[in-house]
Structures are given as C-alpha cells and as structure tokens.
Amino acid sequence: MKPVRSFILPLVAVALTFGVVGFFQRPASVEPSTMAEVRQEAERGGYRLIDVDTLWELVQSNRDKLLLVDTRQEWEHRAGHIDGSANFPTPPSWTSRWLKKGALKEFLAPNQDKSIVFY
C-alpha cells in the first residue's frame, strides 16, 4: 500500500498545482472575433472606439492634451511604437489586470486633464 500512496500523493500535488496555475493565468475573457462583438465589449466597458483617421486627427490637433498608452509588452514597445507614447504593459490574464489596477491608477494620475488612448 505504501508504494501506491507514495505515487498518488505527488501526482495529486502536481495536478492541483497545474490546475491552480491554469486557473489564475487564463485569459481575462474570450477575445471578440467580430466587429459587432468588439463594439459590444466597448459599450460594456464604457469606452469609445476610434479609427486610425480619428486618432491621427487627435494627434495632429491636440497632441499636448493626449496621452497615448501602448499596452503591449516592453519588448514589443521597444520594437516599434507611436512616437511619444507611454508603455504600460498589460498581461492578458484577469489576475494580472486586477493586480495592476493600482499601478495603472498611479500611472494615469498626472494625466487626468488629458484624453487617454490605449492601444
């Protein structure tokens, strides 16, 4: 009986570990696949979608009143970004987003008088 218990307990521990890690690192939500789903997500989240032309107009006319935030990872930002944008990496898991909520609030605090565009 002891050899079986010696095998099962570590197996259960490994399975629980993978289960917990998998749960906390799952994506925040299923990514929308159609433009209609993207619009619905924006409406639920309380933010506005803009197109590239509108962004370009904002950059040209109100650059000093605009904060561009690149939410990609640091290495992606270093590889290429919109000039003058700030980098605030946002991992895709819901726990990472929840844990960074305070840091985002602190990051945005000095720019409360600006329009904020996340990309």
Residue, then its C-alpha position, 0 to 999 in steps of 0.5 A: m500500500k505504501p508504494v501506491r500512496s507514495f505515487i498518488l500523493p505527488l501526482v495529486a500535488v502536481a495536478l492541483t498545482f497545474g490546475v491552480v496555475g491554469f486557473f489564475q493565468r487564463p485569459a481575462s475573457v474570450e477575445p471578440s472575433t467580430m466587429a459587432e462583438v468588439r463594439q459590444e465589449a466597448e459599450r460594456g466597458g464604457y469606452r469609445l472606439i476610434d479609427v486610425d483617421t480619428l486618432w491621427e486627427l487627435v494627434q495632429s490637433n491636440r497632441d499636448k492634451l493626449l496621452l497615448v498608452d501602448t499596452r503591449q509588452e516592453w519588448e514589443h514597445r521597444a520594437g516599434h511604437i507611436d512616437g511619444s507614447a507611454n508603455f504600460p504593459t498589460p498581461p492578458s490574464w484577469t489576475s494580472r489586470w486586477l493586480k495592476k489596477g493600482a499601478l495603472k491608477e498611479f500611472l494615469a494620475p498626472n494625466q487626468d486633464k488629458s484624453i487617454v488612448f490605449y492601444 
